[in-house]
Amino acid sequence: MRRSEFQSLGSAIKDYLKEEKLDGKLAELEAVNLWESLIGKQIARATSSIYIKDGILYVHLKSSIVRNELFMMRNEIMQAMNQQIGSRVVKAVILK
């Protein structure tokens, strides 16, 4: 092997994930895992489930008061998640 054929482990893994089309799913999982750090523990406790489907972040909440507060902040939440991930993973936020 020539020296130019060597590749770092990190870039090899990224290339593999891109080839297998798993990089988008990992970014979605990362967005879901960011929820508590972006929103805070108190509001995260009021969340019953959170998932992403087709670029839409679905958040099920136990409290209507928290839902109303987050409804006004949904654009900021979407922008903060996408900024932390480094790509546009979340295209919309739906609160239920």
Secondary structure, DSSP 8 states (H G I E B T S, - for coil): --GGG---HHHHHHHHHHHTT-HHHHHHHHHHHHHHHHH-HHHHHTEEEEEEETTEEEEEES-HHHHHHHHHHHHHHHHHHHHHHTS----EEEE-
